[in-house]
């Protein structure tokens, strides 16, 4: 059976700098094997986004306590 580990990150949204930081983080996490599962706004204005990730574990590997 496949096993996954999960991670949740919160990003600010509203400026070009925030967008660039989010893109860089998403790129780095993707290269580390993380896949975006869902994106949810944290507030009604959409100024913060909560992003949920998953990554498949290797057979026999224990989940890591700290994500990428």
C-alpha angles and dihedrals in degrees: 000000000000117000127201138193121214137215135185124203129182120214131190113234126196111074137060089245091054091049093049091049091050092049092050092049093047090049092051093047091048091053088051090056100262119141124202110240102175143352120210129180111239094205137027093254093055092234091135127041128198112211122196120206137186133193128189115242121228115247109280094008120130119226114265118242093219122048127214 
